Amino acid sequence: MKTYEFKRQIAIDKTYDLVVCGGGPSGCSAAIAAGRLGAKVLLIDAVGCLGGMGSSGLVTAFDPMANGEVGLVRGIMGEIVQRVHDRGFTGPHVTPEFWGKKYHCWTPFNAEGYKLILDEMCADAGVEVRFFTRVIDVDAANKTVNGIIINNIEGHQYIPARMFIDATGDAVLTDLCGAACREAGRDTPNIMPPTLCSVMSHIDWSRAQRDQTHTGASDQQEYLNQAIDDGFFSHTDRHMPGLFKISPTMAALNAGHVFKMNALNCRSLSDGMVRGRQLAQEYLAFYRKYVPGCEKMEHATTANLMGVRESRRIVGEYELNIHDYLARRQFPDQIGVFNKAVDIHVYDDSPEEYARFCEEYQDRGRLHPGECFGIPYGILVPKGWQNLWTAGRCASSDVQVHGSIRVQPAASMMGQAAGTAAVQCLRTGQVACDLNTAQLIEQLRRGDAYLPQSDLSQTMTRC
Ligand SMILES: Cc1cc2nc3c(=O)[nH]c(=O)nc-3n(C[C@H](O)[C@H](O)[C@H](O)COP(=O)(O)OP(=O)(O)OC[C@H]3O[C@@H](n4cnc5c(N)ncnc54)[C@H](O)[C@@H]3O)c2cc1C
């Protein structure tokens, strides 16, 4: 490969206590948690709104937050969903039981409302937000980050800070630091395919949905099977999450896997966006032709961001694995508890893959009502790093557990924990990879996190 040495003097910005890269559910919760505890926080995002996949990716439903008995995901995520609901931005059929009690139940919402609530919560917490700002390089030595280099309309800048959180979904900052990461497709045989989501309008829900409380769209599976058998689609993908009701006439559509796309390769990502837009038209035509109540469906828009499910995962102090998950393991240093099935979408459109997905998602990889597994602190810390945390989709787990914890409520819990841990380090001089986790858990509980473990430990669970 030919190379070019890129050298220039750039402005140094003021120093922050904490810089959070990425404003999805993990980044927003990290920034809000730290801001509320009095830290001077900068939150940057590559696009022009907060919410990440939930807004820019049009993934407008929160995954299950309860286990049929109690609400597991509380804290900042609980507050976000309550506020979104109180302001009328959840689906018209949604009640507080959706996130506070029900088992295996999604909470659909309107992306515009979600963006507003996050803007307000960040402002109230004193978080400075910079949009259209991308982290592009890092100044780090001895497993300590000194500053990051960002780029936006003002050019390049160096931002010094004492603590850093990588909430980019793709572990961009952690990878720039040279910390070990696992890449889907490079370190694993497969890449879970992404989906370019859409918003659809002009739906007559009274005919499109038989069960009015149902939030997903398995109602439409029989129509999908018929269309595939008719040769209607350009592929034979039987796995379709489908429509999520977000208003009396609108839905978010999660349909159309872009197989073999690699989110860490710009050419592949660009081709994937083109393919995603083509697929959105196929699904629009399918709904109009096959699904009652959708004859007049209109396509409002596709998402600005590709709906990437899998790219990088960090190698953390702990790697949460499927044995922990199946054992419903509880950890003294767990920063969240969760009950969401292992949801690894089909790797291709073969019948074998669809059978594998159904078996895993509906049976083998699903916890029962009343159960939960713990998410330990160590999955947020790149091994040995002093002032860097990596929260959300790119936290440290095996592929199967990633299929459960990659979703928005879990990402938010991880973010709240990372932001709280960063402030603990600022105040005590502790470091990320050697944090007093008993202190962290007590502070998270004061922040309304539901952490039922009775025994706490001063040190984290390690591999
Ligand atoms: C198609 C699809 C459907 C899904 N369905 C659901 C669902 O129904 N319910 C659910 O709860 N979850 C769902 N998920 C999972 C969930 O949306 C994401 O995994 C979750 O949002 C991850 O949160 P995060 O904070 O880690 O990252 P993200 O939400 O991806 O946010 C990352 C943010 O970082 C920013 N960023 C990236 N690179 C940089 C950079 N270099 N500099 C600055 N900023 C950067 C991005 O712009 C983005 O805003 C779905 C995911 C996909 C892809």
The ligand as an SDF file (V2000), in Angstrom:
LIG
                    3D

 53 58  0  0  0  0  0  0  0  0999 V2000
  -31.5570   -3.1640   12.0680 C   0  0  0  0  0  0  0  0  0  0  0  0
  -31.4370   -3.1500   13.5560 C   0  0  0  0  0  0  0  0  0  0  0  0
  -32.5520   -3.3990   14.3310 C   0  0  0  0  0  0  0  0  0  0  0  0
  -32.4600   -3.3430   15.7160 C   0  0  0  0  0  0  0  0  0  0  0  0
  -33.5920   -3.5170   16.4550 N   0  0  0  0  0  0  0  0  0  0  0  0
  -33.5550   -3.1910   17.7650 C   0  0  0  0  0  0  0  0  0  0  0  0
  -34.7560   -3.1350   18.5220 C   0  0  0  0  0  0  0  0  0  0  0  0
  -35.8490   -3.4060   18.0260 O   0  0  0  0  0  0  0  0  0  0  0  0
  -34.6510   -2.7550   19.8250 N   0  0  0  0  0  0  0  0  0  0  0  0
  -33.4480   -2.4320   20.4090 C   0  0  0  0  0  0  0  0  0  0  0  0
  -33.4310   -2.0670   21.5880 O   0  0  0  0  0  0  0  0  0  0  0  0
  -32.3130   -2.5340   19.7200 N   0  0  0  0  0  0  0  0  0  0  0  0
  -32.3290   -2.8760   18.4160 C   0  0  0  0  0  0  0  0  0  0  0  0
  -31.1690   -2.9210   17.6900 N   0  0  0  0  0  0  0  0  0  0  0  0
  -29.8620   -2.7420   18.3590 C   0  0  0  0  0  0  0  0  0  0  0  0
  -29.5470   -1.3170   18.7290 C   0  0  0  0  0  0  0  0  0  0  0  0
  -30.2410   -0.3550   18.0100 O   0  0  0  0  0  0  0  0  0  0  0  0
  -28.0700   -0.9710   18.6720 C   0  0  0  0  0  0  0  0  0  0  0  0
  -27.2500   -2.0730   18.8070 O   0  0  0  0  0  0  0  0  0  0  0  0
  -27.8050    0.0460   19.7790 C   0  0  0  0  0  0  0  0  0  0  0  0
  -28.3670    1.2750   19.3710 O   0  0  0  0  0  0  0  0  0  0  0  0
  -26.3410    0.1690   20.0830 C   0  0  0  0  0  0  0  0  0  0  0  0
  -26.1340    1.2950   20.8710 O   0  0  0  0  0  0  0  0  0  0  0  0
  -24.7150    2.0040   20.8980 P   0  0  0  0  0  0  0  0  0  0  0  0
  -24.8550    3.1780   21.7990 O   0  0  0  0  0  0  0  0  0  0  0  0
  -23.6820    1.0050   21.1880 O   0  0  0  0  0  0  0  0  0  0  0  0
  -24.4270    2.4740   19.3930 O   0  0  0  0  0  0  0  0  0  0  0  0
  -25.2880    3.2070   18.2920 P   0  0  0  0  0  0  0  0  0  0  0  0
  -26.7250    3.2840   18.6280 O   0  0  0  0  0  0  0  0  0  0  0  0
  -24.8910    2.5780   17.0020 O   0  0  0  0  0  0  0  0  0  0  0  0
  -24.7060    4.6990   18.3340 O   0  0  0  0  0  0  0  0  0  0  0  0
  -23.3880    4.9710   17.9360 C   0  0  0  0  0  0  0  0  0  0  0  0
  -23.2620    6.4580   17.6550 C   0  0  0  0  0  0  0  0  0  0  0  0
  -21.8690    6.7420   17.4400 O   0  0  0  0  0  0  0  0  0  0  0  0
  -21.7400    7.6370   16.3670 C   0  0  0  0  0  0  0  0  0  0  0  0
  -20.4020    7.4510   15.7930 N   0  0  0  0  0  0  0  0  0  0  0  0
  -19.9430    6.3870   15.0920 C   0  0  0  0  0  0  0  0  0  0  0  0
  -18.6650    6.5710   14.7460 N   0  0  0  0  0  0  0  0  0  0  0  0
  -18.2890    7.7760   15.2560 C   0  0  0  0  0  0  0  0  0  0  0  0
  -17.0810    8.5240   15.2330 C   0  0  0  0  0  0  0  0  0  0  0  0
  -15.9710    8.0760   14.6200 N   0  0  0  0  0  0  0  0  0  0  0  0
  -17.0510    9.7250   15.8790 N   0  0  0  0  0  0  0  0  0  0  0  0
  -18.1640   10.2020   16.4950 C   0  0  0  0  0  0  0  0  0  0  0  0
  -19.3450    9.5260   16.5260 N   0  0  0  0  0  0  0  0  0  0  0  0
  -19.4010    8.3310   15.9240 C   0  0  0  0  0  0  0  0  0  0  0  0
  -22.8700    7.2830   15.4210 C   0  0  0  0  0  0  0  0  0  0  0  0
  -23.2210    8.3840   14.5930 O   0  0  0  0  0  0  0  0  0  0  0  0
  -23.9980    6.9030   16.4030 C   0  0  0  0  0  0  0  0  0  0  0  0
  -24.8280    7.9960   16.7010 O   0  0  0  0  0  0  0  0  0  0  0  0
  -31.2200   -3.0400   16.3150 C   0  0  0  0  0  0  0  0  0  0  0  0
  -30.0900   -2.8070   15.5320 C   0  0  0  0  0  0  0  0  0  0  0  0
  -30.1900   -2.8510   14.1700 C   0  0  0  0  0  0  0  0  0  0  0  0
  -28.9840   -2.5450   13.3690 C   0  0  0  0  0  0  0  0  0  0  0  0
  1  2  1  0
  2  3  1  0
  2 52  2  0
  3  4  2  0
  4  5  1  0
  4 50  1  0
  5  6  2  0
  6  7  1  0
  6 13  1  0
  7  8  2  0
  7  9  1  0
  9 10  1  0
 10 11  2  0
 10 12  1  0
 12 13  2  0
 13 14  1  0
 14 15  1  0
 14 50  1  0
 15 16  1  0
 16 17  1  0
 16 18  1  0
 18 19  1  0
 18 20  1  0
 20 21  1  0
 20 22  1  0
 22 23  1  0
 23 24  1  0
 24 25  2  0
 24 26  1  0
 24 27  1  0
 27 28  1  0
 28 29  2  0
 28 30  1  0
 28 31  1  0
 31 32  1  0
 32 33  1  0
 33 34  1  0
 33 48  1  0
 34 35  1  0
 35 36  1  0
 35 46  1  0
 36 37  1  0
 36 45  1  0
 37 38  2  0
 38 39  1  0
 39 40  1  0
 39 45  2  0
 40 41  1  0
 40 42  2  0
 42 43  1  0
 43 44  2  0
 44 45  1  0
 46 47  1  0
 46 48  1  0
 48 49  1  0
 50 51  2  0
 51 52  1  0
 52 53  1  0
M  END
$$$$
